[in-house]
């Protein structure tokens, strides 16, 4: 889960500084998956713990502001 946290932090920073709009698209390749998560991997307890930690819209907005706080609407999407 450390990798997921790092990916989310990097995504927030890329949105905040606008570099996300410069990134090249990369198609997903399911044959390269290392592991596929199945419903059997989750219990009510695990799902509850995840939902208790889930980011709210307000927390995401605060993270974006802390990462640079610029207008996040890219001109090409007006």
MARZAVEX-422941 format. One line per field, with one value per residue: residue number from 1; residue in three letters; x, y, z of N, C-alpha, C in turn. Coordinates in steps of 0.05 Angstrom, whole numbers. Example, Ala and Ser with C-alpha at 12.3 -4.5 7.8 and 13.67 -1.06 7.14 Angstrom:
<pts>
n <- c(1_2)
res <- c(ALA_SER)
n.u <- c(264_257)
n.v <- c(-114_-45)
n.w <- c(156_142)
ca.u <- c(246_273)
ca.v <- c(-90_-21)
ca.w <- c(156_143)
c.u <- c(264_258)
c.v <- c(-66_1)
c.w <- c(156_157)
</pts>
This chain:
<pts>
n <- c(1_2_3_4_5_6_7_8_9_10_11_12_13_14_15_16_17_18_19_20_21_22_23_24_25_26_27_28_29_30_31_32_33_34_35_36_37_38_39_40_41_42_43_44_45_46_47_48_49_50_51_52_53_54_55_56_57_58_59_60_61_62_63_64_65_66_67_68_69_70_71_72_73_74_75_76_77_78)
res <- c(UNK_UNK_UNK_UNK_UNK_UNK_UNK_UNK_UNK_UNK_UNK_UNK_UNK_UNK_UNK_UNK_UNK_UNK_UNK_UNK_UNK_UNK_UNK_UNK_UNK_UNK_UNK_UNK_UNK_UNK_UNK_UNK_UNK_UNK_UNK_UNK_UNK_UNK_UNK_UNK_UNK_UNK_UNK_UNK_UNK_UNK_UNK_UNK_UNK_UNK_UNK_UNK_UNK_UNK_UNK_UNK_UNK_UNK_UNK_UNK_UNK_UNK_UNK_UNK_UNK_UNK_UNK_UNK_UNK_UNK_UNK_UNK_UNK_UNK_UNK_UNK_UNK_UNK)
n.u <- c(16_43_64_17_1_44_37_-12_1_39_5_-29_8_23_-25_-32_13_6_34_11_-17_21_37_49_1_-8_-24_-61_-37_-60_-36_13_3_20_-7_-75_-128_-178_-247_-249_-204_-219_-251_-309_-287_-237_-253_-282_-241_-211_-249_-255_-207_-209_-202_-235_-271_-260_-211_-178_-180_-154_-103_-87_-85_-44_-3_8_-33_-59_-101_-137_-159_-144_-127_-139_-184_-227)
n.v <- c(-24_23_37_51_95_129_135_161_209_229_236_276_318_324_340_388_419_421_387_340_346_343_292_230_186_119_57_6_-58_-118_-168_-160_-155_-166_-184_-197_-170_-202_-210_-246_-232_-194_-176_-160_-131_-114_-83_-44_-19_3_40_74_101_126_180_242_289_339_331_316_363_398_374_383_439_446_425_461_492_517_540_487_473_457_497_473_444_477)
n.w <- c(0_7_-42_-70_-41_-52_-107_-109_-83_-119_-163_-145_-140_-194_-217_-190_-207_-260_-294_-308_-354_-393_-396_-429_-456_-435_-455_-419_-403_-395_-394_-370_-317_-250_-206_-194_-160_-123_-104_-62_-33_2_62_103_145_126_82_110_140_98_76_120_117_69_24_29_-12_6_33_-9_-40_-3_-2_-55_-54_-18_-47_-86_-105_-153_-207_-229_-277_-340_-397_-447_-437_-430)
ca.u <- c(0_61_66_-8_2_63_25_-33_15_50_-17_-38_28_22_-48_-28_33_-2_50_-6_-26_43_44_41_-17_3_-46_-58_-31_-67_-17_36_-5_33_-28_-102_-142_-204_-265_-242_-183_-230_-272_-323_-269_-217_-267_-288_-216_-205_-268_-249_-184_-214_-200_-259_-266_-247_-183_-164_-177_-133_-78_-80_-77_-17_17_14_-57_-64_-126_-131_-173_-125_-140_-150_-209_-248)
ca.v <- c(0_46_45_64_122_145_141_182_234_239_245_302_338_328_356_415_435_421_369_317_351_338_264_214_164_92_37_-15_-84_-136_-191_-153_-153_-184_-196_-187_-173_-215_-205_-263_-220_-174_-183_-136_-117_-101_-62_-22_-5_19_62_92_116_138_209_257_310_362_325_317_391_408_363_398_466_444_417_482_508_533_533_460_469_462_513_457_431_497)
ca.w <- c(0_5_-70_-77_-29_-67_-133_-105_-77_-144_-180_-134_-147_-223_-222_-179_-222_-288_-310_-317_-382_-411_-395_-451_-449_-437_-454_-400_-415_-374_-393_-354_-289_-232_-189_-198_-135_-125_-82_-39_-18_19_81_112_162_109_67_129_146_75_74_141_109_43_22_22_-32_20_39_-35_-46_15_-12_-79_-47_-5_-67_-105_-105_-176_-221_-240_-303_-362_-418_-470_-429_-426)
c.u <- c(17_63_40_-8_21_52_4_-20_27_28_-26_-18_27_-3_-43_-8_27_14_34_-14_-4_50_33_23_-3_-20_-40_-53_-36_-49_7_28_10_13_-54_-117_-170_-221_-259_-220_-193_-251_-287_-304_-248_-230_-274_-264_-208_-223_-264_-225_-188_-213_-227_-251_-252_-218_-167_-159_-155_-106_-68_-71_-49_5_23_-9_-61_-91_-121_-145_-153_-140_-152_-176_-231_-271)
c.v <- c(25_56_60_92_140_153_163_209_246_249_273_324_344_344_385_432_435_401_345_321_347_309_249_191_138_72_16_-42_-106_-161_-185_-150_-174_-199_-182_-191_-184_-208_-222_-252_-200_-185_-157_-119_-101_-78_-38_-6_13_44_82_110_131_168_221_278_333_356_325_346_404_399_378_426_466_438_440_501_526_525_507_454_477_477_496_444_452_493)
c.w <- c(0_-23_-79_-66_-44_-94_-130_-99_-103_-163_-171_-143_-177_-231_-214_-196_-252_-305_-320_-346_-402_-412_-419_-441_-453_-434_-433_-415_-394_-372_-377_-324_-273_-214_-194_-172_-140_-101_-57_-22_3_37_88_129_146_93_86_136_123_73_96_134_83_44_15_1_-18_26_13_-43_-29_6_-37_-73_-34_-25_-87_-109_-129_-188_-236_-266_-325_-384_-441_-463_-424_-446)
</pts>
